[in-house]
Amino acid sequence: MKTLKVGDKVPNFEVKDQDGNIISASDYNGKKWILFFYPKANTPGCTAQACNLRDNYKRLQNEGFEILGVSADTEKRQKNFKDKYKFPFPLLADENKEVINAFGVWDLKKFMGREYEGIHRKSFLIDETGTITRVIDSVKTKDHAAQILD
């Protein structure tokens, strides 16, 4: 699968968030935004990453960024995750992997000698024209906002 890269245009998508609202890429036209992909809600690394973005949300907003999280979890699981940690940004419940596949973040992974398919933790920084300006492949879960702001 081909991962989107710097200079690529964001494909349009329409996927429900944790509350069942339809979110589309076109909702972010004219805005700078961060689209972060994480493997599974309420797991240690994903929680650390999302909480770091939450804790630095105002700083990221001051730099002009909106934030949108994506995993293949259900709406209910995303809602529980968002409510439990009080995230100020939407989480997409991409159960059909529409956004995940469009960005090319679903692929083979290896863990403890085992291979399986899953979401690769990646973040895409997108400008006001819908163009990817940066891809962060090696996400530091506990310090992700600093990576973005560097």
N, C-alpha and C positions, 0 to 999 in steps of 0.2 A: 504494500500500500504506500502511496506517495503522500508524504507529509507536506502541508503547505509551508512555504518559505517566505523570507523577506521579499517584498515586492509583489507578492501574489495578492489578488483581490479576494476578499472574504466572500464565500458563497452565501447566497441568501438561504435562510432556514426559518422554519416556524416550529417551535417546540414548546411544550407546556413547562411552566416553572412549578415550584413547590406548592403553589396555591391554585394550580390549574389555569393560570393566565397564559395566553399565547404570547411568547416572546419571539421576535424575529430580528435578524441582523439589521434590517432596515430601521428598526427602532433606534439604532445607534448612529444613523446617518448624521453627520455634522458633529459627532462627539469622538473624543479619544476614549478607547476602552481596552480593558484587559479581559481576555477570555482564558480562564484557567481550567484545565482538565485534571481531574483527580480520579483515582481508581474506585474508591468506595467510601460513602459517607460513614462517619462515626468510627473510622479506623484511626490508629494513632498518627500516621504520617499525614493523612488527609485533614484530620482535626488540627494538627499543628500548623499546616499550611493555611487553612481557611481562617484560623484564629489569628495568625500573624497578619493576614490581610485585613481582618476586622480591626485589630488593634492599631493598624496604620492607615485605616480608611480615610481619615481626615487629611492626612499628609498626601495620600494618593489623589484624593479629590482636589486638593490645593494645586496639584500638578495637572489637573484637568481630566483625570481618569474616572470613568465609570467601571464597575467590576461585574463580571458575570461568571459564575462557576458552572461546570458541567460534569456530570457523571451519568452512568447508565442506571442509576438507582431509580426507584419508583417515586412518584410524587409524595407519597406518605413518608417514605424514608428521608427524602430531601427536606420535607416540612419539619420532621422531628429533628433533623440535624440543624436546620436553620434556627428553629425555636430554642433548642437546647443551648446553643452557643450565641444566640442573638446576633446573627449575621445581618448587616445592613444592606446586603446585596442579594439579588435573586440567584437561585440555584436551579439549573435546568434538569428536568427528569427525562433524559435522553434515552429512554428504554429501547427505542428502535434504532439507536446509534446513528441517527441522521447527521447530527453535528459532528459526532465522534468520527464517523467515516469520512465526512466531507473534509475534515481537517487532517485526516490520516494519522490519528493517534491510537487506533486499535491495531494491535499487531502481536506477534509472539513475544512473550516475556520469559525470563528465566529466574527462578527463585529456588535456592537450596537444591540445585541439580535437576529441578523439574521444569519442563516447558509447558506453557499454557498461553491462551490468548487473553488479552486484557488491554486496559487503557494505560497508555504511557503518560506519566505525569509531565505535562508541558503547559507553558503559558505563551499566549500570543498577544503582543501589543499592537493595537490597530489604530490608525489615524482617522481623522475626520472624513476622509474620502473612502474609507473601507479598505485601505491597503495595509497589509501587515508590515510593520516597521521593525519588529524584533521578535525572535522566537527564543524562549528560554527552555533548553532541553534538560539541563541539569538543575532542577529546582531544589533549592535549599528550603526544606519545609518550615524550619523554625526562623528563617531570615529572608523569606521570599520578597517582602516589600522592599527591603534594601537592594536586592538583586534588580528589581524593577526600576527603582529610583537611581541606580548607578548609571 
